[in-house]
């Protein structure tokens, strides 16, 4: 049911063959699924050489022909979606329906970039003197090194892969060692679609060793990273030493504002479902809930009812609503958040502890009456714990929502056009959903501000991230 794991370098799959490695664990059972080989230093050097060769070929391939290969890869991913979704659920834990939706969305991302790559237009700027032609053109930046986390094994890698390929770049991607199967299956689709050898390379290993080898390499011209703020800062420093362009999609701690004119129960239904998606292990998950005091009691009651109704279990079982956390580190983190909240006077309304003696399950949790300096209100939880507090005025809630170093996503619920416009303007965030949680689509930019990073994936911005702008003045 799982998949055969390996490295993909210069169009060839490489398995164990004496390489070091690690086991991939099923978080629902705690048992090993497969053994993952790590790339040696020689493997990384081979990947760099292959990517250089692949870039020379791919940049000369027309956008039209690049698009055809990418669209075929998207079609293959759709054909294989159930198998890829099963692989993801086994290694990451999310319920099968969520995993399947992720895979199908990944195919949509490939399609969108395949088409947008054909529209990487330049422009002609009228010259100041007769006979002067001024051209602005876009060119692929070169070899890309990309690094992705464990929470979306297909979606996060495909954003980087599709953006790079559409621009005409080659790419070396280091996907998560904890959830490698989704990216392995994704790469298979591109290989089977006829992508030339060397254009896409997949490696695994000790993260610090791989990044510190690839990023300083002369061949690499662009870095793309999704992950934590501390690691992102370290990789950004490595990139800066070589003046290499970087896209950093880092952590978040998304505020939710429910105004006094909103329907509290409708808002609770919408945002609770989004909160417990992937057991809260989503960078844009709603994580700090500010509810107007007028609706506080109703909102908490409805939100808690939703949380209590979720059934935990193996994501492959049909009646499961929420799967396990991806690894035991997250269990320890959730207990730390809950214990700190209790010590600061917080009330655990539901959940608050591990569940079962097998796998990494933590109950959907609601905590109220926590102060703004509690750990759960200041650090990204990345799990199924929802702190809900009240507020009185617009200015007060904006100040509290903007008080942290994070600025990735934010949400608000209101029936007032005035409030909708005002909160959209006032929130310091790369993405804001007003009466909506649809803030991540292939055709729109995805990225943060402040310490949540810089640069965007998705939309025209995501394609331009892999392009250099060249101005030509010709007399």
C-alpha positions in Angstrom: 0.0 0.0 0.0 2.9 2.4 0.6 5.6 3.2 -2.0 9.2 2.4 -2.7 11.4 5.2 -1.5 14.5 6.5 -3.2 16.5 9.5 -4.4 15.9 10.8 -7.9 19.0 12.2 -9.5 19.7 12.9 -13.2 16.6 10.9 -14.3 17.5 7.8 -12.2 16.0 6.3 -9.0 18.6 5.5 -6.4 17.7 3.2 -3.5 19.7 2.0 -0.4 22.9 0.6 -2.0 24.9 1.1 1.2 23.6 4.6 1.9 22.6 5.8 5.4 19.0 6.4 6.1 16.0 6.3 8.4 12.7 4.6 8.9 9.4 6.4 7.9 6.8 6.0 10.7 3.0 5.7 10.4 1.8 8.2 13.0 -1.5 6.3 13.5 0.3 3.1 14.6 3.9 4.2 15.4 5.1 1.4 13.2 7.7 1.7 10.4 6.4 1.9 6.8 9.6 1.8 4.9 13.3 2.8 5.0 14.4 6.0 3.4 17.9 6.4 2.0 19.9 9.6 2.6 21.9 11.3 -0.1 25.6 11.2 0.4 27.9 14.1 -0.4 28.7 12.5 -3.7 24.9 12.2 -4.4 24.4 15.9 -3.7 27.3 16.8 -6.0 25.8 14.6 -8.7 22.4 16.3 -8.2 24.1 19.8 -8.6 25.8 18.7 -11.8 22.6 17.1 -13.1 20.6 20.3 -12.4 23.2 22.4 -14.2 22.9 20.2 -17.2 19.1 20.1 -16.9 18.9 23.8 -16.8 20.8 24.3 -20.0 18.4 22.0 -21.8 15.1 23.2 -20.1 15.7 26.9 -20.5 16.1 26.4 -24.2 12.8 24.4 -24.3 9.9 26.6 -25.4 7.3 27.5 -22.9 4.8 25.8 -25.2 6.7 22.4 -24.9 7.4 22.8 -21.2 3.6 23.3 -20.7 2.8 20.1 -22.5 5.0 18.0 -20.3 3.7 19.7 -17.1 0.1 19.2 -18.1 0.8 15.5 -18.7 2.3 15.3 -15.3 -0.8 16.9 -13.8 -3.0 14.3 -15.7 -0.9 11.5 -14.3 -1.2 12.8 -10.8 -5.0 12.9 -11.2 -5.1 9.4 -12.5 -3.0 8.2 -9.5 -4.7 10.4 -6.9 -6.2 7.6 -4.8 -2.8 5.8 -4.5 -0.9 9.0 -3.8 -3.5 10.0 -1.2 -3.2 6.7 0.6 0.6 7.1 0.7 0.3 10.5 2.2 -2.3 9.5 4.8 -0.1 6.6 5.9 3.0 8.7 6.4 1.5 12.0 7.6 -1.8 11.0 9.3 -4.4 13.3 7.8 -7.7 11.8 6.9 -8.0 10.3 3.4 -10.5 12.9 2.1 -8.1 15.7 3.0 -5.2 13.9 1.5 -7.1 13.2 -1.7 -8.1 16.9 -1.9 -4.5 17.9 -1.5 -3.3 15.7 -4.3 -6.0 17.0 -6.7 -5.2 20.6 -5.8 -1.5 19.8 -6.5 -2.5 18.7 -10.0 -4.4 22.0 -10.4 -1.3 23.9 -9.4 0.8 22.2 -12.0 -1.9 23.0 -14.7 -2.0 26.6 -13.6 1.7 27.1 -13.8 1.9 25.2 -17.1 -0.4 27.8 -18.6 1.0 30.8 -16.8 4.5 29.9 -17.9 3.4 30.5 -21.5 2.4 34.0 -20.4 5.7 35.2 -18.8 5.5 38.3 -20.9 8.0 41.1 -21.2 7.2 44.5 -22.5 8.4 47.3 -24.9 9.0 50.6 -23.3 9.0 53.6 -25.7 12.4 55.1 -26.0 13.2 58.8 -25.5 15.0 59.1 -28.7 14.0 58.0 -32.2 15.4 54.6 -33.2 15.9 53.4 -29.6 14.2 50.2 -28.7 13.8 49.4 -25.1 12.9 45.8 -24.1 12.0 44.3 -20.7 12.3 40.5 -20.8 12.1 37.8 -18.2 14.6 34.9 -18.0 14.7 31.8 -15.7 16.9 32.5 -12.7 18.8 29.1 -12.9 19.2 26.1 -10.7 16.8 26.2 -7.7 17.3 24.5 -4.3 14.0 24.0 -2.5 13.2 22.6 1.0 9.8 21.5 2.2 8.2 20.3 5.5 6.2 17.3 6.5 2.6 18.7 6.9 1.7 18.7 3.1 3.8 16.1 1.4 2.6 16.8 -2.1 1.2 20.4 -2.0 4.2 22.2 -0.7 6.7 20.5 -3.0 4.5 21.0 -6.1 4.3 24.8 -5.5 8.1 25.0 -5.8 8.5 22.4 -8.5 5.8 23.7 -10.8 6.8 27.4 -10.3 10.4 26.6 -11.1 9.7 24.4 -14.1 7.2 26.8 -15.6 9.8 29.6 -15.5 12.4 27.4 -17.2 14.5 26.6 -14.1 15.8 23.2 -13.0 15.3 22.2 -9.4 16.8 20.1 -6.6 14.1 19.5 -3.9 14.7 18.2 -0.5 11.4 17.0 0.8 10.7 16.0 4.4 12.3 12.8 5.6 9.3 12.1 7.8 6.8 12.2 4.9 8.8 11.4 1.7 6.3 9.2 -0.1 4.0 12.0 -1.4 6.9 13.8 -3.1 8.3 10.6 -4.4 5.0 9.9 -6.1 4.8 13.5 -7.4 8.3 13.2 -8.9 7.3 9.9 -10.6 4.5 11.8 -12.4 6.9 14.3 -13.8 9.4 11.6 -14.8 6.7 9.5 -16.5 5.5 12.6 -18.3 8.8 12.9 -20.1 10.6 15.6 -18.1 14.3 15.5 -19.3 16.8 14.1 -16.9 18.4 16.5 -14.5 15.6 19.1 -14.7 14.0 17.7 -11.5 16.0 16.1 -8.7 14.8 14.7 -5.4 17.1 14.2 -2.4 16.8 13.4 1.3 19.2 13.5 4.2 20.0 15.2 7.5 18.4 18.6 6.8 21.2 20.8 8.0 23.8 18.8 6.1 21.8 19.0 2.8 21.0 22.7 3.1 24.5 23.7 4.0 25.9 21.8 1.1 23.4 22.9 -1.6 22.8 26.6 -0.7 26.4 27.8 -0.9 27.0 25.8 -4.1 27.9 28.0 -7.1 25.4 26.3 -9.3 22.4 27.3 -7.1 20.9 30.7 -7.9 17.6 30.6 -6.0 16.4 29.2 -2.7 12.8 28.4 -1.7 12.0 27.2 1.8 8.8 26.4 3.7 9.2 25.8 7.5 9.9 27.3 10.8 11.1 30.8 11.4 14.4 29.9 13.1 15.4 27.5 10.3 14.2 30.0 7.7 16.4 32.7 9.2 19.4 30.4 9.1 18.8 29.4 5.5 18.2 33.1 4.5 21.7 33.9 6.0 23.3 31.2 4.0 21.6 32.5 0.8 22.5 36.1 1.6 26.2 35.2 1.7 26.0 34.4 -2.0 23.5 37.1 -2.8 21.0 34.4 -3.8 17.4 35.1 -4.2 15.1 33.5 -1.7 11.4 32.8 -1.0 10.7 32.2 2.6 7.3 30.9 3.7 7.7 30.6 7.5 5.5 30.1 10.5 2.2 31.8 11.4 -0.2 32.4 14.3 -3.4 33.4 12.6 -5.8 35.6 14.4 -9.6 35.2 13.9 -11.8 38.1 14.7 -15.6 37.6 15.1 -17.4 40.9 15.2 -20.6 41.8 17.1 -22.5 41.9 13.8 -21.5 38.4 12.7 -23.5 35.2 13.1 -21.5 33.5 15.9 -22.7 30.0 15.2 -22.2 30.1 11.5 -18.7 31.6 12.1 -17.9 28.8 14.6 -19.0 26.1 12.2 -16.9 27.5 9.4 -13.7 28.2 11.3 -13.8 25.1 13.6 -13.8 22.9 10.5 -10.8 24.8 9.2 -9.1 24.8 12.6 -9.0 21.0 12.9 -8.1 20.3 9.3 -4.9 18.1 9.3 -5.2 18.2 13.2 -4.3 21.9 13.1 -0.9 21.2 11.5 -1.3 23.9 8.8 0.7 27.1 8.6 -2.5 29.1 7.8 -4.6 27.3 10.5 -6.7 29.7 12.6 -4.9 29.7 15.9 -6.0 32.7 18.0 -9.7 33.4 18.3 -10.9 36.9 19.3 -14.7 36.9 19.7 -16.8 40.0 20.6 -18.1 39.8 24.1 -21.7 40.0 22.8 -21.2 36.6 21.0 -18.5 35.0 23.1 -20.7 32.4 25.0 -22.6 31.3 21.9 -19.4 31.0 19.8 -17.6 29.0 22.4 -20.5 26.6 22.9 -20.9 26.0 19.1 -17.1 25.6 18.5 -16.8 23.2 21.5 -19.7 21.2 20.2 -17.9 20.8 16.8 -14.7 19.7 18.5 -16.4 17.2 20.7 -18.1 15.7 17.6 -14.8 14.8 15.9 -13.8 11.2 15.8 -10.1 10.5 16.1 -8.6 7.5 14.3 -6.5 6.2 11.4 -7.0 8.5 8.5 -7.7 5.6 6.2 -10.8 4.6 8.2 -13.9 6.0 6.6 -15.6 7.4 9.7 -12.4 9.2 11.0 -12.8 13.0 11.2 -9.3 13.8 12.5 -6.1 11.8 12.3 -3.0 11.7 14.5 -0.4 14.3 14.9 2.5 13.7 12.5 5.2 12.9 15.1 5.7 12.5 18.9 7.2 16.0 19.1 3.8 17.5 18.4 2.3 15.5 21.3 4.8 17.0 23.7 4.2 20.5 22.3 0.4 20.2 22.8 0.8 19.1 26.4 3.1 22.0 27.0 0.6 24.5 25.5 -2.3 23.1 27.6 -0.3 22.9 30.8 0.9 26.5 30.5 -2.6 27.7 29.8 -3.9 25.9 32.9 -1.2 27.5 35.0 -2.2 30.9 33.8 -5.8 30.5 34.7 -7.1 29.1 31.4 -10.0 26.7 31.3 -9.9 23.5 29.2 -13.5 23.3 27.9 -12.9 20.1 26.0 -10.0 17.8 25.1 -6.6 18.7 26.5 -4.8 15.3 26.5 -3.4 12.5 24.5 -5.8 9.8 23.4 -5.1 6.0 23.3 -1.8 4.1 23.7 -1.0 3.7 20.1 0.0 6.3 17.6 0.3 10.1 18.1 -3.3 11.1 18.9 -4.2 14.3 20.7 -7.8 15.3 21.4 -9.4 18.3 19.7 -9.0 20.9 22.4 -10.7 24.2 23.3 -9.2 26.5 25.9 -10.8 29.7 27.2 -9.9 32.6 29.6 -6.2 32.6 28.7 -4.2 35.8 29.0 -2.6 37.3 25.9 0.9 36.4 27.2 0.1 32.7 27.5 2.2 30.4 25.4 -0.7 29.3 23.3 -1.4 33.0 22.4 2.2 33.9 21.5 3.8 30.8 19.9 2.5 28.9 16.9 0.7 25.8 18.2 0.7 23.7 15.0 -1.9 21.4 16.5 -5.5 20.9 17.5 -5.6 23.4 20.4 -7.9 26.4 20.0 -7.7 29.3 22.5 -10.8 31.5 22.5 -10.9 34.9 24.2 -13.2 37.9 24.1 -12.8 41.6 23.0 -14.7 44.8 23.3 -13.7 47.3 20.6 -12.2 47.4 17.0 -9.0 49.2 18.0 -8.4 46.8 20.9 -8.7 43.6 18.8 -6.6 45.0 16.0 -3.8 45.9 18.4 -4.0 42.4 19.9 -4.2 40.7 16.6 -1.1 42.6 15.3 0.9 42.3 18.5 3.0 39.3 17.4 6.0 38.9 15.0 3.9 36.6 12.8 2.0 37.9 9.7 1.0 35.0 7.5 -2.8 34.6 7.6 -5.7 36.2 9.4 -9.5 35.8 9.3 -12.5 37.9 10.2 -16.3 37.4 10.3 -18.7 40.3 9.9 -21.9 41.4 8.1 -20.8 45.0 8.0 -19.1 46.2 4.8 -17.4 48.9 6.9 -15.9 46.4 9.3 -14.9 44.1 6.4 -13.0 46.9 4.7 -11.5 48.2 7.9 -10.2 44.9 9.2 -8.8 43.9 5.8 -6.8 47.2 5.8 -5.8 47.1 9.5 -4.5 43.5 9.8 -0.8 43.0 9.3 -0.8 39.8 7.3 0.1 38.5 3.9 -3.3 36.9 3.5 -6.7 37.9 5.0 -9.9 36.0 4.7 -13.1 38.0 5.4 -16.1 35.7 5.8 -14.0 33.1 3.9 -11.2 30.7 4.5 -10.3 30.3 0.8 -7.0 32.1 0.9 -4.8 29.5 -0.8 -5.5 28.8 -4.5 -3.2 28.2 -7.5 -3.9 31.5 -9.1 -3.4 33.7 -6.0 -0.2 34.7 -4.1 0.6 32.8 -0.9 3.1 34.4 1.5 3.6 36.3 4.6 5.0 39.5 6.1 7.0 40.3 9.2 8.8 37.2 10.5 6.4 35.0 8.6 8.8 35.4 5.6 9.0 37.1 2.3 8.1 36.4 -1.3 5.1 34.5 -2.6 4.1 31.2 -4.1 1.1 30.9 -6.4 -0.3 33.5 -8.7 1.9 35.5 -11.1 4.0 36.4 -8.2 4.9 32.8 -7.7 6.1 32.5 -11.3 8.1 35.8 -11.2 9.9 34.5 -8.1 11.8 32.2 -10.5 12.6 34.8 -13.1 15.2 37.4 -13.6 14.2 40.7 -15.2 16.5 42.0 -18.0 16.3 45.4 -19.6 17.7 45.8 -23.1 18.3 49.2 -24.6 19.0 48.9 -28.4 19.9 51.8 -30.7 
